[in-house]
Amino acid sequence: MIALDGDVLRVTGAMRLAEAVSLRDAGLALIGSARSIDLSGVSEVDSAAIAVLLAWERASSGSAGPLPVVGAPEGLLSLSNLYEVSSFCGLDAASAAR
């Protein structure tokens, strides 16, 4: 599930291939009003979560860089480091905090 809470895009539940298209589309509808993304409610991830985050970040096109992502699950941080896309997905701060 995705909801805009003030200027925070909050994601709960799984972010896997089975949910990727619906998550991407729901997030794209809200991303213009978001200033950050909160993934602390995400229960499961696979590599599709990276694709979803990249789509949201491209659509946000913030001049200050990617929207910051907080509460990212460890599995997502590992995948973003493996694929070397942390800086494109807004996961740099989360990765540095580990």
C-alpha positions as CSV (number, residue, x, y, z in Angstrom):
1,M,0.0,0.0,0.0
2,I,1.1,3.5,-0.7
3,A,-0.1,6.7,0.9
4,L,1.0,10.3,0.9
5,D,1.3,11.5,4.6
6,G,2.0,15.2,4.3
7,D,5.0,15.3,2.0
8,V,6.1,11.7,2.8
9,L,5.3,8.9,0.5
10,R,4.8,5.9,2.8
11,V,5.0,2.3,1.5
12,T,3.8,-0.7,3.5
13,G,3.7,-4.4,2.6
14,A,5.8,-6.2,0.0
15,M,7.8,-4.6,-2.8
16,R,8.4,-7.6,-5.1
17,L,7.8,-8.4,-8.7
18,A,4.2,-9.4,-8.1
19,E,3.5,-5.9,-6.7
20,A,5.9,-3.8,-8.9
21,V,3.5,-2.4,-11.5
22,S,0.8,-1.4,-9.1
23,L,3.3,0.1,-6.7
24,R,5.0,2.0,-9.5
25,D,1.8,3.4,-10.9
26,A,0.3,4.3,-7.4
27,G,3.6,6.0,-6.5
28,L,3.8,7.9,-9.8
29,A,0.4,9.4,-9.1
30,L,1.6,10.8,-5.7
31,I,5.3,11.4,-6.2
32,G,4.9,15.0,-7.3
33,S,3.9,16.0,-3.8
34,A,6.5,14.0,-2.0
35,R,9.7,15.3,-0.4
36,S,10.8,11.9,0.9
37,I,10.0,8.2,0.8
38,D,9.5,6.1,3.9
39,L,10.0,2.3,3.5
40,S,9.9,1.4,7.2
41,G,6.6,-0.5,6.7
42,V,8.0,-2.6,3.9
43,S,8.0,-6.3,4.8
44,E,9.6,-8.0,1.8
45,V,11.7,-6.9,-1.2
46,D,13.3,-8.3,-4.3
47,S,15.1,-6.6,-7.2
48,A,11.8,-5.2,-8.5
49,A,11.9,-2.7,-5.6
50,I,14.9,-1.1,-7.2
51,A,13.1,-0.6,-10.5
52,V,10.1,0.9,-8.6
53,L,12.3,3.3,-6.7
54,L,14.2,4.3,-9.9
55,A,10.8,5.0,-11.7
56,W,9.7,7.2,-8.8
57,E,13.0,9.1,-8.6
58,R,13.0,9.8,-12.4
59,A,9.4,11.1,-12.1
60,S,10.2,13.3,-9.1
61,S,13.0,15.0,-11.1
62,G,14.0,17.1,-8.1
63,S,16.8,19.6,-8.9
64,A,18.3,18.8,-5.5
65,G,18.8,15.1,-6.5
66,P,16.9,12.0,-5.6
67,L,14.3,12.1,-2.9
68,P,15.7,10.7,0.4
69,V,14.5,7.3,1.3
70,V,14.3,6.4,5.0
71,G,13.6,3.1,6.7
72,A,14.8,0.9,3.8
73,P,15.0,-2.8,4.6
74,E,18.4,-4.3,4.8
75,G,17.7,-6.5,1.8
76,L,17.0,-3.4,-0.3
77,L,20.2,-1.7,0.8
78,S,22.2,-4.8,-0.1
79,L,20.6,-4.9,-3.5
80,S,21.2,-1.2,-4.2
81,N,24.8,-1.6,-3.2
82,L,25.2,-4.7,-5.4
83,Y,23.7,-3.0,-8.4
84,E,25.6,0.3,-7.5
85,V,22.5,2.4,-7.7
86,S,22.2,3.7,-4.1
87,S,22.9,7.3,-5.2
88,F,20.2,7.1,-7.9
89,C,17.5,5.6,-5.6
90,G,17.9,8.1,-2.7
91,L,19.4,5.3,-0.5
92,D,22.8,7.0,0.0
93,A,21.9,8.3,3.5
94,A,20.5,5.0,4.6
95,S,23.6,3.1,3.3
96,A,25.9,5.5,5.1
97,A,24.1,5.0,8.4
98,R,24.8,1.3,8.4
